[in-house]
Each structure stands twice: as structure tokens, then as C-alpha cells.
Amino acid sequence: MIKLSVLFLIAIILLAGCTNKEDDNFQSQPTQATMNPVITSQPTESQIQSPEPFPSPTPSPSPTPTASSSSADSNSIVYTNKQYGFQFSLPESWKGYSIVKSNWEGNVMDEKSTSEKSLETGPILSIRDPRWTTQTPRQDIPIMVFTISQWDSLLREEFFIGAAAIEPSELGQNDKYVFAIPARYNYAFPPGYEEVDKILQSHPLKAIN
């Protein structure tokens, strides 16, 4: 009986010693998780998304140069007459122009006395060049104003203007008035008459109602 107890005790001691040894071995060995680096799974080729290419900038269209009108360049000043209803374009060199008012007269031959008598009259608005001086007068731009009925009578030769009896040249008309340039207005060929002729060729008068 005593021998069995002794053997049992020895077996317990041996078992305890083996257990401690295994614990020491377990603690001394690092786990695989701490020794080996963590490796994440590599994405497959189908999972890799290539960055979307930046859209190439669309070149903005350059503004198309517009051809400037010659009339806009040479006629940058506008004389407006609200009383009779017209506008007249002038070149930049006429800045500071003035308006000189006078009257035209229409005459008819008196059959009994063979003398002329005044039948019709109307205004003349002369645009004067700012370079005009008393020492060196320059060519004006005379604008004759007729009523519609006066103009019709003139065309029917019911009266005439001037000794040459040449009709004025029409510049334009609105609902009430006709605007014209006198015949032979530049007969004396004063300084500036060529410039005035060039201005008139550009059709500078615009009738307004």
C-alpha cells in the first residue's frame, strides 16, 4: 500500500514537470502571426482600375475678325435734326461743326410782265466745316428742306430754283419732308469742295420719322 502511494506521488511529480516544460517551450516560441509580416492579397488585373484620362482641353475658337465698315470709320460724327427728321454722318475731322440757316426761294415766270416772282420758299441747313474762317472760307454742306407737295411741284416744273433752273439732287425723304443738295452748290470750288463731294457720295443722310 505504501509502495503504491509512493509510485502515485512520483507519477504526479513527473507529470507536473512535463507540463511546466511544455509551457516554457510554448512561451519561448513566437507565433507565426508575430514573426511573419501580414501580406494582403494582391488585386487581380480586372480589379485594378486605371485612372481615367483627363479630357484633352477643347481649343476655344478664336474670334473671327469682322471687317469694319468704311462708313463707320470715316463717318463717326452724326448731326441729328429732330425738327425735320434726319441724321447726317460726318467724318471725325468735322468735329465742332456749326449749322448756318438760310432759305431757298422758288420762282415762277410771270407770263404778263415777263418777270420772276417768288412762289415757294423753304429752309436751307448748311453744315459748316469747323476749319472755316472768314479769311479762308471752306465748302459748306447745304441741305435744302422741301415739303412733299413742294417737291412734287418742283418736279412738275411749276417753279424753279436759281437762274440755271436745274433741279436739286435728292438726298432722302421721310413722311413729311424731302432733303436735297442744291444744283451747282460748289460752283466756286472753294477749299474743301472735294472732301464734301466725297462725303455726299457715301450717302450720309438718313431720314427718320
C-alpha positions as CSV (number, residue, x, y, z in Angstrom):
1,M,0.0,0.0,0.0
2,I,2.8,2.4,0.9
3,K,4.6,1.5,-2.4
4,L,1.5,2.4,-4.4
5,S,1.2,5.7,-2.7
6,V,4.9,6.5,-3.4
7,L,4.6,5.5,-7.1
8,F,1.5,7.6,-7.5
9,L,3.3,10.6,-6.0
10,I,6.2,10.2,-8.3
11,A,3.9,10.0,-11.3
12,I,2.3,13.2,-10.3
13,I,5.6,15.0,-9.9
14,L,6.8,13.8,-13.3
15,L,3.6,14.9,-14.9
16,A,3.9,18.3,-13.3
17,G,7.4,18.7,-14.6
18,C,6.5,17.8,-18.2
19,T,3.7,20.3,-18.1
20,N,6.0,23.2,-17.0
21,K,8.5,22.3,-19.7
22,E,5.8,22.4,-22.4
23,D,4.6,25.8,-21.1
24,D,8.2,27.2,-21.2
25,N,8.6,25.9,-24.8
26,F,5.3,27.3,-25.8
27,Q,6.1,30.8,-24.4
28,S,9.6,30.8,-25.9
29,Q,8.4,30.2,-29.5
30,P,7.0,33.2,-31.2
31,T,3.8,32.7,-33.0
32,Q,3.8,32.7,-36.8
33,A,1.5,35.7,-36.8
34,T,4.1,37.8,-35.0
35,M,7.1,36.6,-37.0
36,N,5.7,36.8,-40.5
37,P,4.6,40.1,-42.0
38,V,1.0,40.5,-42.9
39,I,0.6,40.1,-46.6
40,T,-2.5,41.5,-48.2
41,S,-3.9,39.8,-51.1
42,Q,-2.9,41.3,-54.4
43,P,-5.8,42.7,-56.5
44,T,-6.3,40.9,-59.8
45,E,-5.8,42.7,-63.1
46,S,-9.5,43.0,-63.5
47,Q,-9.8,44.7,-60.1
48,I,-7.2,47.3,-60.9
49,Q,-8.8,50.4,-62.4
50,S,-6.6,52.5,-64.5
51,P,-7.1,56.2,-63.8
52,E,-9.5,57.9,-66.2
53,P,-7.6,60.0,-68.7
54,F,-8.1,63.7,-68.3
55,P,-10.1,65.0,-71.2
56,S,-7.9,67.0,-73.6
57,P,-8.9,70.7,-73.5
58,T,-11.1,71.7,-76.4
59,P,-9.5,74.7,-78.0
60,S,-11.8,77.7,-77.9
61,P,-12.5,79.2,-81.3
62,S,-10.6,82.4,-81.9
63,P,-12.8,85.4,-82.6
64,T,-13.3,85.9,-86.2
65,P,-12.3,89.5,-87.0
66,T,-15.1,91.4,-88.6
67,A,-14.4,93.9,-91.3
68,S,-15.1,97.3,-90.1
69,S,-17.4,99.3,-92.3
70,S,-15.7,102.2,-94.1
71,S,-18.6,104.4,-93.4
72,A,-18.3,103.6,-89.6
73,D,-14.6,104.6,-89.8
74,S,-15.0,107.8,-91.8
75,N,-18.4,108.9,-90.5
76,S,-18.0,108.9,-86.8
77,I,-20.0,112.1,-86.1
78,V,-23.7,112.3,-86.6
79,Y,-25.7,115.5,-86.8
80,T,-29.3,114.9,-85.9
81,N,-32.1,117.3,-86.7
82,K,-35.3,116.3,-84.8
83,Q,-37.3,119.3,-86.2
84,Y,-37.3,117.9,-89.8
85,G,-36.4,114.3,-89.1
86,F,-33.0,113.4,-90.5
87,Q,-29.5,112.4,-89.5
88,F,-26.3,113.3,-91.3
89,S,-23.0,111.4,-90.8
90,L,-19.7,113.4,-90.9
91,P,-16.1,112.4,-90.7
92,E,-14.1,112.9,-87.5
93,S,-12.4,115.9,-88.9
94,W,-15.7,117.8,-88.8
95,K,-16.0,117.6,-85.0
96,G,-17.1,121.0,-83.9
97,Y,-19.1,121.8,-87.0
98,S,-21.8,124.5,-86.9
99,I,-25.2,124.9,-88.6
100,V,-25.9,128.0,-90.7
101,K,-29.6,128.6,-91.5
102,S,-30.8,130.4,-94.6
103,N,-33.7,130.0,-97.1
104,W,-34.2,128.9,-100.6
105,E,-36.7,130.6,-103.0
106,G,-38.7,129.1,-105.8
107,N,-39.6,131.4,-108.6
108,V,-42.1,131.3,-111.5
109,M,-42.1,133.4,-114.6
110,D,-45.0,135.9,-114.7
111,E,-46.4,135.5,-118.2
112,K,-47.8,139.0,-118.3
113,S,-44.8,141.0,-117.1
114,T,-42.1,138.5,-118.1
115,S,-40.7,138.9,-114.6
116,E,-40.0,136.4,-111.9
117,K,-42.0,136.3,-108.7
118,S,-41.4,134.2,-105.6
119,L,-43.7,131.2,-105.4
120,E,-42.3,128.9,-102.8
121,T,-39.7,129.1,-100.0
122,G,-38.1,126.8,-97.5
123,P,-35.1,126.3,-95.2
124,I,-31.5,125.5,-96.0
125,L,-29.5,124.0,-93.2
126,S,-25.8,124.3,-94.1
127,I,-23.3,122.2,-92.2
128,R,-20.2,124.3,-91.8
129,D,-16.7,122.8,-91.6
130,P,-15.1,123.7,-88.3
131,R,-11.9,124.8,-90.2
132,W,-13.9,127.5,-92.0
133,T,-12.7,131.1,-91.4
134,T,-13.6,134.5,-92.8
135,Q,-10.1,134.6,-94.3
136,T,-10.3,131.1,-95.8
137,P,-14.0,130.0,-96.3
138,R,-14.4,126.3,-96.9
139,Q,-17.2,124.4,-98.6
140,D,-20.4,124.0,-96.6
141,I,-22.8,121.1,-97.0
142,P,-26.2,122.8,-97.8
143,I,-29.3,120.7,-97.1
144,M,-32.5,122.1,-98.7
145,V,-35.7,121.1,-97.0
146,F,-38.9,120.7,-99.0
147,T,-42.4,119.6,-98.1
148,I,-43.7,116.7,-100.1
149,S,-46.1,119.0,-102.0
150,Q,-43.3,121.5,-102.7
151,W,-41.0,118.7,-104.1
152,D,-43.8,117.4,-106.3
153,S,-44.4,120.9,-107.7
154,L,-40.7,121.3,-108.3
155,L,-40.6,118.1,-110.3
156,R,-43.6,119.2,-112.3
157,E,-41.6,122.4,-113.1
158,E,-44.3,124.6,-111.5
159,F,-41.4,126.7,-110.1
160,F,-37.6,126.6,-110.4
161,I,-34.7,127.5,-108.1
162,G,-31.8,129.5,-109.3
163,A,-31.1,131.1,-112.7
164,A,-30.0,127.8,-114.3
165,A,-33.3,126.1,-113.4
166,I,-31.5,122.9,-112.5
167,E,-33.3,120.6,-110.1
168,P,-31.6,119.9,-106.7
169,S,-30.4,116.4,-106.1
170,E,-32.4,114.4,-103.6
171,L,-30.6,113.1,-100.5
172,G,-33.6,111.3,-98.9
173,Q,-37.1,111.9,-97.6
174,N,-39.4,110.9,-94.7
175,D,-43.2,111.1,-94.4
176,K,-43.2,115.0,-94.4
177,Y,-40.1,116.3,-96.0
178,V,-37.7,115.8,-98.8
179,F,-34.0,116.7,-98.4
180,A,-31.8,117.8,-101.3
181,I,-28.5,119.3,-102.2
182,P,-28.6,122.4,-104.4
183,A,-27.5,122.2,-108.0
184,R,-24.0,123.6,-108.6
185,Y,-23.6,124.1,-104.8
186,N,-19.8,124.0,-105.3
187,Y,-19.5,126.1,-108.5
188,A,-16.9,128.3,-106.9
189,F,-14.7,125.3,-106.0
190,P,-13.7,126.7,-102.5
191,P,-11.2,124.8,-100.3
192,G,-12.8,121.5,-99.1
193,Y,-15.2,121.0,-102.0
194,E,-13.6,117.7,-102.9
195,E,-14.0,116.4,-99.3
196,V,-17.7,117.5,-99.3
197,D,-18.2,115.7,-102.6
198,K,-16.6,112.5,-101.1
199,I,-18.9,112.8,-98.1
200,L,-22.0,113.1,-100.3
201,Q,-21.0,110.0,-102.3
202,S,-21.2,107.9,-99.1
203,H,-24.9,108.6,-98.8
204,P,-24.6,110.2,-95.4
205,L,-28.2,111.3,-94.9
206,K,-30.7,109.1,-93.1
207,A,-34.3,110.2,-92.9
208,I,-36.2,109.4,-89.7
209,N,-39.9,109.7,-89.0
